[in-house]
Amino acid sequence: MNKKFEWITIIVLTVILIGLSACTQSPYVDKQTPHETKAEMNAEITKDMEAMDKEKAEQDIPGPSDFEAIAEILGCMFAPDECIPEKRKAEKEMDR
């Protein structure tokens, strides 16, 4: 019984010691890039915020964004004789 108790005690202590050694800090420093300065960090945050504002402004448009194309389509729907693509291109070239 004593031998069995000794082996169990040794195994339990070994497991506890291995578990505790895993909680210590690593002697190796993480290979991270050096910390940026406060000005660089603020510039990056500002750039990100401006990009988000621009994206939000594009999403907030409540109506259609291409009125010229909509007008052409409606014109072709209600006056199909007038909507000949070659004729439209020629008119645009003459206007210039």
N, C-alpha and C positions, 0 to 999 in steps of 0.2 A: 504494500500500500504506500509506503514511503517513496519508493522509486517512481511510482505513477504520479504521486503528488508533486514531486520535484520536477518531473518533466512538464507537467501542466503549468507549474509556476514559471518555469523557464520560458515556455512558449508564450504565456500571457505577458510576461515582462518584455519579451522580444517584440511582440505585436504592439504593445504600448509605446516602446521606444521608437519603433519604426513610424508609428503614427505621429508622435511628437516631433520627430525630425522632419517630417513632411511639412510641418507648419512653420518652420523657420524660413527666413528670407534667403533668397538665392544669392550666392556670392557674385554672380555674373550680372552685370548691368545690362538692362534691356538696350537693344540697339535701335534707339529711336532717334529721329532727327532732333537737332537742338531746338529748344523752345524759341518761338518767335517773339519779337518784341511786342509791346503793347500797341504801338502804332500799326505794325503789320497786321496784328489780330483785328484791330478796329477797321482797317482798310478792307480786310477780307469780309468781315461781317457787313460792312456798308455795301460792298459789291453784291453780296448775297441778298441783302434786303432790297436793293434796287432791282435786281433780277426778279425777285418775288413780286414786287410792286408792278413791274412791267407785265409780268404774266397775269396778274390779277386784273390789271386794266384791260388787257386783251380779252379776258373771259367775261368781264362785266358789260360788254356791249350788248344791249338788249335786242337790237334789230339786226337785219342783214347788213353785211359789210360791202357787198359788191352790187351797188344799185345799177351800174351800167349794164352788167350782164342780165340782171332781172328785167331791165327795160327792153333789151334786145329780145329776150325770150318772149315777153308779153307782146311785143310788136310783131314777132313772127307768128304768134298764136292767133292774133286778131286780124292780121293783114299778111297772109302767107305769100301773096303775089309780090309784095314789096320787099320781102325778106329773101333776097337772093344773095348768097354769100359773096359772090364775085362783084356784084353791083355795090354792095356795102363797102367792100375793100376799095373799089375805085372811087367811091364818094369820099372816103376817108383820105385817100391820097390827093384828091383834088382840093380838099379843104386845107391841106398843108401848103 
